[in-house]
Amino acid sequence: MTSQAQAQDEAADVAAAGRAFGEAVGARVTAQLSTTLVAASSAAVLKASSTTSTRGAVREVVADAAQVRDALAPALAEAEDRLEVELLRALVAALGAGWRAGVAEQDALLPEAVRIGGDRVELRTVEAALVGWPIVGNTAPEVAAHNAAVWRFAAAGVLGVAVSSGAPAGIVPGLADVARTAGNRAETATAEAFQAGVGAARLAAGEALRRAFS
Protein backbone atom coordinates (compact mmCIF):
# COMPACT_ATOMS: atom_id res chain seq x y z
CA MET A 1 0.00 0.00 0.00
CA THR A 2 1.32 3.41 -0.95
CA SER A 3 1.78 6.07 1.68
CA GLN A 4 -1.01 8.11 0.07
CA ALA A 5 -3.42 5.17 0.15
CA GLN A 6 -2.47 4.46 3.76
CA ALA A 7 -3.11 8.08 4.68
CA GLN A 8 -6.52 7.95 2.99
CA ASP A 9 -7.44 4.77 4.84
CA GLU A 10 -6.32 6.23 8.17
CA ALA A 11 -8.32 9.42 7.54
CA ALA A 12 -11.43 7.43 6.57
CA ASP A 13 -11.19 5.35 9.75
CA VAL A 14 -10.84 8.49 11.87
CA ALA A 15 -13.81 10.16 10.17
CA ALA A 16 -15.96 7.06 10.74
CA ALA A 17 -14.97 7.01 14.40
CA GLY A 18 -15.98 10.64 14.76
CA ARG A 19 -19.39 10.00 13.22
CA ALA A 20 -19.98 7.01 15.48
CA PHE A 21 -19.02 9.04 18.55
CA GLY A 22 -21.46 11.78 17.57
CA GLU A 23 -24.30 9.37 16.81
CA ALA A 24 -24.00 7.74 20.22
CA VAL A 25 -24.15 11.08 22.04
CA GLY A 26 -27.05 12.33 19.92
CA ALA A 27 -29.11 9.23 20.58
CA ARG A 28 -28.43 9.47 24.30
CA VAL A 29 -29.44 13.15 24.47
CA THR A 30 -32.67 12.48 22.56
CA ALA A 31 -33.59 9.58 24.80
CA GLN A 32 -32.85 11.45 28.01
CA LEU A 33 -34.78 14.59 27.08
CA SER A 34 -37.72 12.68 25.67
CA THR A 35 -38.09 10.40 28.66
CA THR A 36 -37.77 13.12 31.27
CA LEU A 37 -39.73 16.02 29.83
CA VAL A 38 -42.43 14.24 27.86
CA ALA A 39 -43.42 12.32 30.98
CA ALA A 40 -43.40 15.50 33.09
CA SER A 41 -45.46 17.43 30.55
CA SER A 42 -48.01 14.62 30.31
CA ALA A 43 -48.58 14.73 34.06
CA ALA A 44 -48.86 18.54 34.02
CA VAL A 45 -51.40 18.47 31.17
CA LEU A 46 -53.55 15.92 32.96
CA LYS A 47 -53.46 17.93 36.17
CA ALA A 48 -54.35 21.20 34.44
CA SER A 49 -57.19 19.62 32.46
CA SER A 50 -58.70 18.07 35.56
CA THR A 51 -59.22 21.53 37.13
CA THR A 52 -61.03 23.04 34.14
CA SER A 53 -64.55 24.03 35.20
CA THR A 54 -66.03 25.04 31.84
CA ARG A 55 -64.97 22.96 28.86
CA GLY A 56 -64.55 24.89 25.64
CA ALA A 57 -64.20 28.34 27.19
CA VAL A 58 -61.20 30.14 25.68
CA ARG A 59 -60.02 31.58 28.96
CA GLU A 60 -60.21 28.18 30.65
CA VAL A 61 -58.20 26.48 27.89
CA VAL A 62 -55.55 29.22 27.92
CA ALA A 63 -55.41 28.96 31.72
CA ASP A 64 -54.74 25.23 31.34
CA ALA A 65 -51.81 25.92 29.03
CA ALA A 66 -50.44 28.62 31.35
CA GLN A 67 -50.71 26.25 34.29
CA VAL A 68 -48.76 23.62 32.36
CA ARG A 69 -46.10 26.18 31.41
CA ASP A 70 -45.67 27.28 35.03
CA ALA A 71 -45.65 23.72 36.32
CA LEU A 72 -42.92 22.73 33.86
CA ALA A 73 -40.68 25.77 34.39
CA PRO A 74 -38.54 24.12 37.12
CA ALA A 75 -38.21 20.91 35.11
CA LEU A 76 -37.16 22.86 32.02
CA ALA A 77 -34.53 24.80 33.94
CA GLU A 78 -33.17 21.63 35.55
CA ALA A 79 -33.09 19.83 32.19
CA GLU A 80 -31.25 22.74 30.59
CA ASP A 81 -28.58 22.69 33.30
CA ARG A 82 -28.23 18.93 33.07
CA LEU A 83 -28.03 19.04 29.28
CA GLU A 84 -25.26 21.65 29.42
CA VAL A 85 -23.24 19.54 31.87
CA GLU A 86 -23.71 16.34 29.87
CA LEU A 87 -22.90 18.02 26.57
CA LEU A 88 -19.74 19.54 28.00
CA ARG A 89 -18.65 16.15 29.27
CA ALA A 90 -19.37 14.59 25.86
CA LEU A 91 -17.57 17.33 23.95
CA VAL A 92 -14.45 17.12 26.11
CA ALA A 93 -14.47 13.34 25.75
CA ALA A 94 -14.84 13.72 21.98
CA LEU A 95 -11.92 16.15 21.83
CA GLY A 96 -9.76 13.67 23.74
CA ALA A 97 -10.89 10.72 21.64
CA GLY A 98 -10.26 12.70 18.48
CA TRP A 99 -6.81 13.66 19.71
CA ARG A 100 -5.95 10.02 20.42
CA ALA A 101 -7.30 8.93 17.03
CA GLY A 102 -5.35 11.70 15.34
CA VAL A 103 -2.15 10.75 17.15
CA ALA A 104 -2.56 7.13 16.07
CA GLU A 105 -3.29 8.24 12.51
CA GLN A 106 -0.23 10.49 12.32
CA ASP A 107 2.12 8.10 14.11
CA ALA A 108 1.27 5.44 11.52
CA LEU A 109 2.55 7.82 8.85
CA LEU A 110 5.41 9.63 10.59
CA PRO A 111 9.00 8.41 10.91
CA GLU A 112 9.56 6.78 14.28
CA ALA A 113 11.93 9.53 15.37
CA VAL A 114 9.25 12.23 15.20
CA ARG A 115 6.13 10.36 16.33
CA ILE A 116 3.97 12.31 18.80
CA GLY A 117 2.43 9.47 20.80
CA GLY A 118 3.73 7.24 23.56
CA ASP A 119 5.85 8.72 26.31
CA ARG A 120 6.31 12.00 24.45
CA VAL A 121 2.82 13.23 25.30
CA GLU A 122 1.23 13.47 28.72
CA LEU A 123 -2.37 12.73 27.79
CA ARG A 124 -3.93 14.38 30.83
CA THR A 125 -2.09 17.61 30.13
CA VAL A 126 -3.15 17.56 26.50
CA GLU A 127 -6.80 16.81 27.30
CA ALA A 128 -6.88 19.62 29.86
CA ALA A 129 -5.62 22.00 27.20
CA LEU A 130 -8.18 20.71 24.70
CA VAL A 131 -11.04 22.08 26.84
CA GLY A 132 -10.13 25.48 25.42
CA TRP A 133 -9.49 24.22 21.88
CA PRO A 134 -11.87 25.73 19.29
CA ILE A 135 -14.62 23.50 17.92
CA VAL A 136 -15.51 25.25 14.65
CA GLY A 137 -14.57 28.49 16.42
CA ASN A 138 -16.02 28.06 19.91
CA THR A 139 -14.78 26.18 22.96
CA ALA A 140 -16.51 23.13 24.42
CA PRO A 141 -18.06 25.09 27.34
CA GLU A 142 -19.39 27.70 24.91
CA VAL A 143 -20.86 25.09 22.58
CA ALA A 144 -22.48 23.19 25.45
CA ALA A 145 -24.02 26.32 26.93
CA HIS A 146 -25.31 27.49 23.55
CA ASN A 147 -26.88 24.14 22.62
CA ALA A 148 -28.55 23.81 26.01
CA ALA A 149 -29.92 27.35 25.76
CA VAL A 150 -31.20 26.71 22.22
CA TRP A 151 -33.01 23.61 23.46
CA ARG A 152 -34.54 25.58 26.35
CA PHE A 153 -35.64 28.34 23.93
CA ALA A 154 -37.32 25.80 21.64
CA ALA A 155 -38.98 23.99 24.56
CA ALA A 156 -40.31 27.28 25.92
CA GLY A 157 -41.61 28.00 22.43
CA VAL A 158 -43.61 24.78 22.49
CA LEU A 159 -45.22 25.92 25.74
CA GLY A 160 -45.86 29.39 24.29
CA VAL A 161 -47.64 27.94 21.28
CA ALA A 162 -49.79 25.87 23.59
CA VAL A 163 -50.69 29.00 25.57
CA SER A 164 -51.56 31.06 22.49
CA SER A 165 -53.50 28.29 20.78
CA GLY A 166 -55.24 26.99 23.88
CA ALA A 167 -54.06 23.46 23.15
CA PRO A 168 -51.95 22.14 26.02
CA ALA A 169 -52.13 18.60 24.66
CA GLY A 170 -49.73 19.73 21.90
CA ILE A 171 -46.96 20.10 24.47
CA VAL A 172 -46.24 16.36 24.55
CA PRO A 173 -45.48 15.82 20.83
CA GLY A 174 -43.90 19.28 20.62
CA LEU A 175 -41.36 18.50 23.31
CA ALA A 176 -40.65 15.15 21.68
CA ASP A 177 -39.77 16.97 18.45
CA VAL A 178 -37.58 19.42 20.37
CA ALA A 179 -35.77 16.50 22.00
CA ARG A 180 -35.02 14.95 18.62
CA THR A 181 -33.71 18.28 17.31
CA ALA A 182 -31.51 18.67 20.40
CA GLY A 183 -30.18 15.16 19.86
CA ASN A 184 -29.32 15.93 16.25
CA ARG A 185 -27.58 19.14 17.30
CA ALA A 186 -25.62 17.27 19.98
CA GLU A 187 -24.61 14.64 17.43
CA THR A 188 -23.25 17.28 15.08
CA ALA A 189 -21.43 19.18 17.82
CA THR A 190 -19.83 16.02 19.21
CA ALA A 191 -18.67 14.85 15.79
CA GLU A 192 -17.20 18.31 15.21
CA ALA A 193 -15.44 18.14 18.58
CA PHE A 194 -13.95 14.77 17.65
CA GLN A 195 -12.63 16.21 14.38
CA ALA A 196 -11.28 19.24 16.24
CA GLY A 197 -9.26 16.87 18.42
CA VAL A 198 -8.01 15.12 15.31
CA GLY A 199 -7.05 18.48 13.86
CA ALA A 200 -5.06 19.33 16.96
CA ALA A 201 -3.11 16.09 16.59
CA ARG A 202 -2.42 16.80 12.95
CA LEU A 203 -1.11 20.24 13.83
CA ALA A 204 1.09 18.66 16.50
CA ALA A 205 2.42 16.22 13.91
CA GLY A 206 3.19 19.04 11.52
CA GLU A 207 5.04 20.90 14.24
CA ALA A 208 6.99 17.77 15.13
CA LEU A 209 8.08 17.40 11.51
CA ARG A 210 9.00 21.08 11.28
CA ARG A 211 11.22 20.83 14.37
CA ALA A 212 12.78 17.59 13.12
CA PHE A 213 13.88 19.16 9.84
CA SER A 214 14.66 22.68 10.99
QUITA-V962392 format. One record per residue. N is the residue number from 1. RES is the residue in one small letter. OMEGA is omega as a letter, one per 40 degrees, with the letter a starting at -180 (NA if undefined). Layout:
N;RES;OMEGA, N;RES;OMEGA
This chain:
1;m;i, 2;t;i, 3;s;i, 4;q;i, 5;a;i, 6;q;i, 7;a;i, 8;q;i, 9;d;i, 10;e;a, 11;a;i, 12;a;i, 13;d;i, 14;v;i, 15;a;i, 16;a;i, 17;a;i, 18;g;i, 19;r;a, 20;a;i, 21;f;a, 22;g;a, 23;e;i, 24;a;i, 25;v;a, 26;g;i, 27;a;a, 28;r;i, 29;v;i, 30;t;a, 31;a;a, 32;q;a, 33;l;a, 34;s;a, 35;t;a, 36;t;a, 37;l;i, 38;v;i, 39;a;a, 40;a;a, 41;s;i, 42;s;i, 43;a;a, 44;a;i, 45;v;i, 46;l;i, 47;k;a, 48;a;a, 49;s;a, 50;s;a, 51;t;a, 52;t;a, 53;s;a, 54;t;a, 55;r;i, 56;g;i, 57;a;a, 58;v;a, 59;r;i, 60;e;a, 61;v;i, 62;v;i, 63;a;i, 64;d;a, 65;a;i, 66;a;i, 67;q;i, 68;v;i, 69;r;a, 70;d;a, 71;a;a, 72;l;a, 73;a;i, 74;p;a, 75;a;i, 76;l;i, 77;a;i, 78;e;i, 79;a;i, 80;e;i, 81;d;a, 82;r;i, 83;l;i, 84;e;a, 85;v;a, 86;e;i, 87;l;i, 88;l;i, 89;r;a, 90;a;a, 91;l;i, 92;v;i, 93;a;i, 94;a;i, 95;l;i, 96;g;i, 97;a;i, 98;g;i, 99;w;a, 100;r;i, 101;a;i, 102;g;i, 103;v;i, 104;a;i, 105;e;a, 106;q;a, 107;d;i, 108;a;a, 109;l;a, 110;l;i, 111;p;a, 112;e;a, 113;a;a, 114;v;i, 115;r;a, 116;i;a, 117;g;i, 118;g;a, 119;d;a, 120;r;a, 121;v;i, 122;e;a, 123;l;a, 124;r;i, 125;t;i, 126;v;a, 127;e;i, 128;a;i, 129;a;a, 130;l;i, 131;v;i, 132;g;a, 133;w;a, 134;p;i, 135;i;a, 136;v;i, 137;g;a, 138;n;a, 139;t;i, 140;a;i, 141;p;i, 142;e;i, 143;v;a, 144;a;a, 145;a;a, 146;h;a, 147;n;i, 148;a;i, 149;a;i, 150;v;i, 151;w;a, 152;r;i, 153;f;a, 154;a;i, 155;a;i, 156;a;i, 157;g;i, 158;v;i, 159;l;i, 160;g;i, 161;v;i, 162;a;i, 163;v;a, 164;s;a, 165;s;a, 166;g;a, 167;a;a, 168;p;i, 169;a;i, 170;g;i, 171;i;a, 172;v;i, 173;p;i, 174;g;i, 175;l;i, 176;a;i, 177;d;i, 178;v;i, 179;a;i, 180;r;i, 181;t;i, 182;a;i, 183;g;i, 184;n;i, 185;r;i, 186;a;i, 187;e;a, 188;t;a, 189;a;a, 190;t;i, 191;a;i, 192;e;i, 193;a;i, 194;f;a, 195;q;i, 196;a;i, 197;g;i, 198;v;i, 199;g;i, 200;a;i, 201;a;i, 202;r;i, 203;l;i, 204;a;i, 205;a;i, 206;g;i, 207;e;i, 208;a;i, 209;l;i, 210;r;a, 211;r;a, 212;a;a, 213;f;i, 214;s;NA
